[in-house]
Structures are given as structure tokens and as C-alpha cells.
Amino acid sequence: SGGFDKEEVLKLHKVFIAFHGNKIAAFAGITCYHGHWALRLCIVDKEYRGRGLQKLLIKKRLSFLKDEGVAYANVWVSPKNVFSLNNVVSAGFRFVKEKSRVIKGTEYVKLRKFL
């Protein structure tokens, strides 16, 4: 029989949501790949951009991982996405000397923060 194991999915993937009233203003995720946690995409609704929600969601995800005893978190960011790159660097992430990735024609660089 096919399908994903619910417990395994819930253990390895988390979603964080920023609400404004009953509206979702932003959301972001974290995923564990082979024992290594990574911050996943963060999407902020256009109406709520410029209000610090990406920074808030970075902080909340890192706090969660630290509380779980995780030693570090990775993130992959396109150098062309200056806003996001600045936010993760200001949160304490540092570039990892590793070859960048190209996904669907877009280059991504790896950064890491020790918790």
C-alpha cells in the first residue's frame, strides 16, 4: 500500500504560521534531511510585507529547533533574493564553503547557524 507514514512526516516537517486576525499573513517551514534541519521557504502575503514577519518566523523556527536540542540549522537562499539573504545573515547565519546549487535555473547558496 502506498502513501506516507503520518508520524514520520509530522516528525520531519513543521510549518509555522503568522496570523493577522483570522488571515494567514505569512508561513514558513522546517524540514529534517538525513538528520540535518533546514529552514524552508518563507512566504509573506504581499499585503503584510515590510512588517518583519520573515524575521519573526526565522526567529521562531530557530527557537523551536534550539528547544529540540538541534545543534545547527541550514538554509539555502538565492543570492538574487537580497531581502531574504539579508534577513538570514542578520539572524546569524553564515555562508558555508560548499558548492552552490542550481534548481530550475536559479542558483542557491548554503548558510548555517549554530544554535
C-alpha positions in Angstrom: 0.0 0.0 0.0 1.2 3.5 -0.9 1.2 6.8 1.0 3.4 8.5 3.5 3.8 7.5 7.2 1.9 10.2 9.1 4.1 10.1 12.1 7.3 10.2 10.1 6.0 13.2 8.1 5.0 15.1 11.2 8.3 14.4 12.9 10.4 15.7 10.0 8.4 18.6 8.7 7.0 21.6 10.6 5.0 24.6 9.5 5.0 28.0 11.3 2.1 30.4 10.6 1.8 34.1 11.4 -1.8 35.2 11.7 -3.4 38.6 11.5 -6.8 38.1 12.9 -8.1 35.0 11.1 -6.0 35.7 8.0 -2.7 33.9 7.3 -0.2 36.8 6.9 2.9 34.5 6.4 4.0 30.9 6.8 7.4 29.1 6.8 8.7 25.6 7.3 11.5 23.5 8.5 12.5 20.0 7.3 14.9 17.4 8.5 17.0 15.9 5.7 19.1 12.9 6.9 19.4 14.3 10.4 20.1 17.9 9.3 17.5 20.5 9.8 16.9 23.2 7.3 14.7 26.3 7.2 12.4 26.0 4.2 10.6 28.7 2.2 9.0 31.6 3.9 6.1 33.2 2.2 4.7 36.6 3.3 1.4 37.8 1.8 2.0 41.0 -0.3 -0.3 42.9 2.0 1.9 42.1 5.0 5.4 42.6 3.6 7.8 45.0 5.2 6.4 44.3 8.7 9.2 42.0 9.9 7.3 38.7 9.5 10.1 36.9 7.8 12.5 37.8 10.6 9.9 36.8 13.2 9.4 33.4 11.5 13.2 32.9 11.3 13.4 33.6 15.0 10.5 31.3 15.9 11.9 28.4 13.8 15.4 28.7 15.3 14.0 28.9 18.8 11.9 25.7 18.2 15.0 23.9 16.9 17.2 25.0 19.8 14.5 23.9 22.3 14.5 20.5 20.5 18.3 20.2 21.1 19.3 20.7 17.4 22.9 21.9 17.1 22.6 23.9 13.9 20.2 24.8 11.1 20.9 25.3 7.4 19.2 27.4 4.8 19.5 27.7 1.0 18.9 31.2 -0.4 19.3 32.7 -3.9 21.8 35.5 -3.9 19.4 37.4 -6.1 16.9 37.4 -3.2 18.7 40.1 -1.4 15.9 40.7 1.1 15.8 37.1 2.3 19.6 36.8 2.2 20.0 39.9 4.4 17.4 38.6 6.9 19.1 35.2 7.4 22.5 36.8 7.7 21.2 39.3 10.2 19.7 36.3 12.2 23.3 35.0 12.5 23.6 32.6 9.5 27.0 32.4 7.9 28.0 31.2 4.4 29.1 27.6 4.2 32.1 26.9 1.9 30.2 24.5 -0.3 29.3 24.4 -3.9 26.1 26.3 -4.7 23.0 24.5 -6.0 21.2 25.3 -9.2 17.5 24.4 -9.1 15.3 25.2 -12.1 17.9 27.7 -13.4 18.2 29.6 -10.0 21.4 29.5 -8.0 21.2 28.9 -4.2 23.9 29.3 -1.6 24.1 27.5 1.7 24.2 29.2 5.0 24.4 27.7 8.5 23.7 29.0 12.1 24.9 27.1 15.2 22.3 27.1 17.9 
